Amino acid sequence: MYESFFGLTGKPFQLNPDPSFFFGSRGHKRAFAYLEYGLYQNEGFIVITGEIGAGKTTIVRSLLEQLDSSKVVAAQLVSTQLQADDMLRAVGTAFGLPVRSVDKAVLLASLEAFLCQLTVDKKRALLIVDEAQNLAPGAVEELRMLSNFQLGDQALLQSFLVGQPELRAMMQGPQMQQLRQRVIASYHLGPLDKSETQAYIEHRLKHVDWKGDPRFDAACFDLVHALTGGIPRRINTLCNRLLLATFLAERHVVEADDVQTIAREIGEEMGSEGPLAQVTVIGGGNDPSGEGLHPARIDSAVWHRHFNQIEERIDRLERTVGGAVDLLHHLLHPDKASTSKPATPPRKR
């Protein structure tokens, strides 16, 4: 609604992960480098964890866009609430193999034959498992067993495990000892700091040809960081509503008071019993010192809790839609193996 009013060429703060908006913070660059390192090693597991909305999916999709499909055959699992037997079928489906009405032995043989043929064709197989914290122990063990497939001294399958912080705790369990021995690198993606939050907001705006309209008062950026904890998806949610409210008010400046107001509105919509945050903007009418912003005055725990609730709903919806698209594709094209790109097509985010 507001794009033409501000002279923008697109939505700067959409929630769906879009690799074209990739922002190279220190953490995101490091996570991306770990994935590239894993591809170079061509074996074992790479583990990437981070909070909901931290940007894990965007990093993975940015990497996938750079892959040479003539050399790397990538498949992606999004729905991971699977038991052991379901895991093998999901992997087979992701690589486009017929998995109906076959027993486990036949399925394993088919997977091994498929992976061997890729190697003969001088290609590599990459499996990306998203939301890996939801995997049952038996399903994880099946993934580990698949990593045993070799042709000579060359591993036939490499896997990236991507998930929320619970995945880190799960990996430390005694039943994961054998899998840990196959992990060649792991990284936890943290939030953006204050300066990165401002740079992130400006980066997304400039990507849609922002020319300074609307203008953000300097205090807005620290306040956005304090309220969102530096989590990119939370920043997108808040800033999208800020631009909408500014447009509806027919204004061209975003002030700190606007950030507080919109944050409280979002909190109330999510069921907050009271104000979302008690924020003091120094230099305003309630503080004579005029020194600046005190983010420590923000009751951000409520904000984070409600954001997590809506983020989990979005994630569940994305996984459901992705699974439906996958199923429809295989029903319409049962004989086609989608081996040149991830099984779940990127949804613009």
N, C-alpha and C positions, 0 to 999 in steps of 0.2 A: 504493500500500500504506500509506503513512504519513499520508495526508490526514486521515482521521478521528481518528487518534491525536493529531494536533496541532490538531484543530479547524479544518482548512482546507476550503475549499469547492471546491478544484480543485488541479491540478498547477501549482505556481508556476514550475518551471524546466524545462518541456517544451522540446524542441529544435526542434520545428516552429515556424516564424515565425507569430505570432498578433498582428495589429494591435491587438487589445484590450490587449496588454501593452506597447504602445509607450512607451518611456522617452525623454523629451526631454532628453538630454544636450546640451551645447553643440554638439558635432559633429552629432548627429542632428537637432537643430533647424535647424542651418545647411543640412544636406543637404536637408531637407524644404523649406526656404525656396527653395533653388535649383530644386527641381522645380516648386514653385508659380510661381516667376518664369518658368520655361520655359513652363508652361501659359498664363500671361498673355501671353507673347510670341507664342504660337501659330505658331511656325516654327522651323526649324533643329533642332539636336541639343543635348541636355543630357547630359553625361557625369558619372556618379557611380562612383567606385572605392572600394575598401576591402578589407581582409584578409578571408579566409574567416571567416564567422561574426561579422562586424562589425555586422551589422544592416541591410544594404542592402535585402534582400528585405522585411523588416518595414516599412521606410520606404516602399517602393514600394507595398506593399499598403495601408498606412495612407492613402496618397494616393488610391489607387483607390477605397477605401471612401467617400471624400468627394466623388468625382466625381458630377456630375449626368448619369446615363445618357441623359437626354433631350437633352443638349447635347454630350456627349463620348462617342465610340465608341472604346473602348480594346481593344487586342489585345496579347497577350504571347507572346514567343518565349522558350522556356526551353532547348531543345536547339539550340545554335548551332554545332556542329561541322559546318558546312555549306559547300558550294562555291557558286559564283555562281548556277548554275541552280537548285539546291535552295533557295537563299534566297528567290527570288521565289515559288516554290511554297509555302514555309513561311509567307510573309507572306499570300498569298492564302488559305491554309487558316486562318490565325489570324483573318482577318476573315470567315471563313465562306463564301468563294467556291469554286465548283467549279473544281478545278485539274487533274483527271485528263484525260489524253489531249488536252491542248491545248499548242500550241507557245508559245515565248516571246513572240512578237508578240501572239498572242491573249490570253495571260495579262496582259501589260502593258496592253493595251487594256481588259481587264476590270477591272483594278485602278484605272486612271484613271477609267473610267466610274463605278465604285463610289464613289470618293472625290469625284468631281464631284457625284454625287447627294446625298452627305452634306452637301456645302456648300449645295446648293440647298435641302435640308431644314433649313438653319441648324444643322447639327451639325459637329463637328470630329473628325478621326481622330487617334488617338494610338497609336503603336507602341512598346512597351517591349521591349527586347532584353536579356535577362538573360544572364550569363556571356559577355558580348560579347568578352572576351579570346580566346575560342576561334574567332572568326570568321576565315575565310580572307580575304586581301586582295580577292579577287574578290567575295566576299559583301559586304564593306564597301562596295565600289564600287557594287554594285547598290542598297544602301541609300541611298547618296548620290544616285544617279540618281533614285530614287523621290522624293527631296526636291525634285527639279526640277518635279514636277507642280504646276501652278498653274491657278487659274481667275481670270482678270483679274490683280489684284495680290495675291491671297490664296493662300498655300501650302496645299496639300491634305493634306499629311501631316507630322506632327511626330514625332520619334523621341527616346526616352531610351535611352542606352547605359549599362548597369550591369554592372560587372565587377570582377575582382580587380586588384591593382596592375599586373599585366602589361599591362592595357589602356592604362595611362598611357604605358608605354614604347612600345607599338605605335602609339599616336597620334602619337608624335614621329618616326616613320619618314618618310622622304622621300616614300613612296608615299601618305601620308595628308595631304599638304598641302591638297588640295582639300576633304577632309572637315573639316580643322581650321578652314578658313574658314567652314564652316557651323555650327561649335560656338558657341553664344551664352553658355554658362556650363559650368563643370566644377568638381567638388569631390571631394576625397579624404577619406573618412570614416576618422578615426583611432580609436584605442582610448580607453576610458574612463580617466580618471585615478583616483587613490586615493579621493578623496571621492565621485566619481561612481560608482565601483564599489560602495561601501557604499550609496549612495542607490539604485542600480539593484537591488541585492539586496532592500533593504527595500521598494522600489516593487513588485516582483513578488510578494513575500510579502503585502503589504497588498492587492494586487489579488484575492487569494483569502482575504481576511478574517483575516489573521494578527493575533493579539492578543498577540504577544510569546512565543509558545510554538511552537517552541523559542527560547530566548534565545541570542544569539551573543555570546561574549566579544569585547571591543573589538579584541583582537589578530587576530581571525579575518579581519577585512575587509582589512587591509593585506596579510596573508598570501595571501588569495585573489587580490588584485590582482597581487601579485608573481608568483604561480604561473601565472596566466592571461594576463598581459600586458594586462589590461583588455579582452579580447575577449569580447563578450557570450555567444556560444555556448559558449566555454570555461568561463565563469563558470557558465552553466546546467548544464553537464556535471558540474562539481565540486560545486556546491551540491545538485544532485539526489541525488548519491551521499552527500553529507554527511547530508542529511535521512533518507535510507534507513538509513544506518548508525546514526544517533541513535535512530531508531524501533526498529530491531532490538535495540539495547542497552537499550531502554525507559528512555531518558534524555530530559531536557527542556532540556539545555544543550549548545551546540556550542562546543568549546574549540579553541585553536590546535593542540594535539596531534592532535585529530581531523582537522583540515585536512591536516596533514602525512601522517598515516596513510593517508587516503583518496587523497591525491595519489600516494603511493608505490604503492598498490594499482592505481590506474589505469595508472600507468607500467609496472608489471610486466605487466598484462594486455595492454598494447600492445607488449610485446616488449622492454622496457627491460632491459639487462643488469645494471643496478645500481639503487640507490635513485634514485627520481625526483628528489629534491631534498635537499640537505643544509641544513636550515633550523635556525637557532638562535633560540629564543624566549627573549629576555632576561628575566630574572626567574624563570626556571625553574632546575632543578638544575644546569645547565651554565654559568651566568653569574651571578656574584654581584652585578653592578652594578644589576640590577633596573630598567634604563632603558627597556626596550620591545623592539620587534621590529627585527631587521636584515634587511630583504628583500634586501640586497646579497649576503647569504650563500647565496642560493638559486641553485642551478645550473639556471636556468629554460630553458636552450637545449634540453635533452633533453625537457622538458615541452612546449615549443612545437612541437618537431619531431613528437612523437607525436600531439599534438592535431591538427596539420595533416593527418596521415595519416588519422585517423578522420573529420575534417571533409570531406576530399576524397571519402571513401567515401560519406558521407551526401549530399553534393551530387550525386554521380553517381546514387545511388539516387533522389533527388528528381526529377532530370531524366528518368530512365527512367520513373518512375511518372507524371509529368506528361505525357510524350509518349504513354503508353499510354491515359491518360484522354482526351486529345485525340482520338486515333485512334478509340477506342470511340465517343465522342460523334458524330463525323462519320460513322461507319459506321451508327450507329443512326438518326441524323437528318441524312441527306445534304442535305436541302433547307432546313434551318434554319441561318441565319447567326447565330452568337453574337456579336452586335455591341453588346450593352449591357453587356458585362463582359469581363474578360480571357479569352483563349482557354483558358488553364489555370486552372481554378477554384482559389481559395485553399485550400491545405491548412493546417489548424490547426497552427501552429508556435509 
